[in-house]
């Protein structure tokens, strides 16, 4: 029996942060960072069942072309992903009345739609990139037992060696998205690559404003790194925790991003809404 302090249930029977009850949750889930993007995605629905908002967590569940789908916003960062994925899994696999794990496992399929900065000439502004593998600077998965079973230790060791990792107290980890889901979502119009999930938007992604960077050459080394004929394609902030936690829990998950900034070309597209709408349509049709 899971104690009240570990699984916090609101008086209405909903889970603490998301304010969802089990009946609100579909097996197919689209995740996004921005709460306002939930309404944008749901604008494609044929009908809606619920619309629930608490803090940065906004959920709409409805029907799209006969498919029941939940859209859930998670805010920014892998710490928020830990909250969202854990509570979604709890809704699917814990009986909130008895506080016991359900005997029959319910698998969720989760696709995160995000925005990102491209690191290669073949990931220009406007392109779509799926995180086939993610490198996490965040450390979230280290707090869970047996995390090495879902990590790509060979990729981690090669990365640390070849880029001469200098930042103490942070060891990047590598995880893979669900292979079958990558094949389901990614066609010839989506690039598959290695994504870095940074634990910040500025310094951890090599941006320099008033503070100096500890390793001024880190981005250059990242851009030239190659593993099994794949380059590191882009920066974002959530894919590693999503893929890692989902894999440990037994769910299918991946991240696909619209490139809105060219970090090498130093280009930025602030009017990226048409591009993100194109990516939303692809994911809705393929999930």
Protein Blocks (a to p, Z undefined) as FASTA:
>chain_A
ZZfklmccdfkopafklopafklpcfbdcddfblklmmmmmmmpmbdfbdcdehjbccdd
ddeehiacddddebeajklmmmmmmmmmmmmmpcfklopacfbdcddddddddddddfbf
klcghiacddfbacdfklmmmmpghklmmpcfklmmmmmmmnopabghiacddddddfkl
mmmmmcfkbccddddddfbfklmnopafkbccfblmlmmmmmmpceehiacfbdcfklmm
mmmmmmmnopacddddddfbdfklopacfblmlmmmmmmmmmmmmZZ
